[in-house]
Amino acid sequence: MKALRSFIIIAMLGLMAVPAQQALSQDTKPAQQAADTWLALVDAERYSEAWKGFSSFFQERMTFDQWQQQIKSARSIFGKLEARKPKLATAAKSLPGAPDGDYVVVQYDTEFDKKEHALETVTMLLGKDGKWGVAGYFIK
């Protein structure tokens, strides 16, 4: 239960950080590209590779097995990806419940075969190595 709560809290970071109607910008492009690449791994059910794309912030709060179980469960509810379109990308230095850092919250309008209208949120965190890693993922 604690792990599920942690996942929900981390996933909710994305929803709390996005100001209404901010368009995609060049500043957020590298993070958005990293999010796109990560989502493609999840869509292909390449969970081990997708796990490597998580930030250490996320990996310290949930094990691979916990995450894999939750993503399989969520994706079974929504079904296979039909279409995905980037909607918003917002940079932030601070998010509730997370350490200060360089974040980009990327949202997508997504269609799954079992849910026609979904909103996916991927919260990206810039690591000390200069690479973007996933700090949270949420489907609504």
FENVENSUL-V307544 format. One record per pair of residues at least 4 apart in sequence whose ideal C-beta (glycine too) atoms are under 7 Angstrom apart, sorted by the first residue. I is the first residue (numbers start at 1). J is the second residue. D is the distance in whole Angstrom. If there is no record, write none. Layout:
# FENVENSUL-V307544
i: [I/I]
j: [J/J]
d: [D/D]
This chain:
# FENVENSUL-V307544
i: [1/2/3/3/3/4/5/6/6/6/7/7/7/8/9/10/10/10/10/11/11/11/12/12/13/13/13/13/13/13/13/13/14/14/14/14/14/14/14/15/15/16/16/17/17/17/17/17/18/18/18/18/19/22/22/24/24/24/24/24/25/27/28/28/28/28/29/30/30/31/31/31/31/31/31/32/32/32/32/32/33/34/34/34/35/35/35/35/36/38/38/38/38/38/39/39/40/41/41/41/41/42/42/43/46/47/47/47/51/51/53/53/54/54/54/54/55/55/55/55/55/56/57/57/57/58/58/58/58/62/62/63/64/65/66/67/68/69/70/71/72/73/74/74/77/78/78/78/78/78/79/79/79/79/80/80/81/82/82/82/83/84/84/85/85/86/86/87/87/87/88/89/89/90/90/91/91/92/92/93/93/94/95/98/101/101/102/103/103/103/103/104/105/105/106/106/107/107/107/108/109/110/110/111/111/112/118/118/119/120/121/122/122/123/123/124/124/124/124/125/125/126/127/127]
j: [5/6/7/62/66/8/9/10/61/62/11/62/70/12/97/58/61/135/136/136/137/138/16/138/17/95/96/97/98/123/135/136/18/105/121/122/123/136/138/121/138/95/96/90/92/95/103/105/88/90/105/107/90/88/90/28/32/86/88/89/89/91/32/89/91/104/33/34/132/35/89/104/106/124/132/36/86/89/104/106/37/38/124/132/39/106/122/124/40/42/50/53/122/134/43/122/44/46/49/50/53/50/71/81/50/51/68/71/64/67/133/134/58/59/133/134/125/127/133/134/135/60/98/125/135/62/134/135/136/66/67/67/68/69/70/71/72/73/74/75/76/77/78/139/114/112/114/115/118/139/112/113/114/115/112/113/112/111/112/113/111/108/110/108/109/106/108/107/108/109/107/104/106/104/105/103/104/103/105/100/102/100/103/135/125/126/126/123/124/125/135/124/121/123/122/124/119/120/121/120/119/118/120/116/118/118/139/140/140/139/138/134/137/135/136/132/133/134/135/133/135/132/131/133]
d: [6/6/6/6/5/6/6/6/5/6/6/6/6/6/6/6/6/7/4/5/6/4/6/7/6/5/7/7/6/5/7/5/7/5/3/7/4/5/5/6/7/7/5/6/5/5/7/5/6/5/5/6/6/6/5/6/7/6/7/5/7/6/6/4/6/5/6/6/6/6/7/3/7/4/5/6/6/5/7/5/6/6/6/4/6/4/4/6/7/7/6/4/7/5/6/7/6/5/5/4/7/5/7/5/6/6/5/7/5/7/6/5/4/5/6/5/4/6/3/6/5/6/7/6/5/7/6/5/7/5/5/7/6/6/6/6/6/6/6/6/6/7/7/6/7/4/6/5/6/6/5/4/3/7/7/5/6/4/6/6/4/5/5/6/5/7/6/5/6/5/4/6/5/7/5/7/5/5/7/6/7/5/6/7/6/7/4/6/7/6/7/5/6/5/5/7/6/7/5/4/7/5/5/6/7/6/6/7/5/5/5/6/5/5/4/5/7/6/7/6/4/6/5/5]
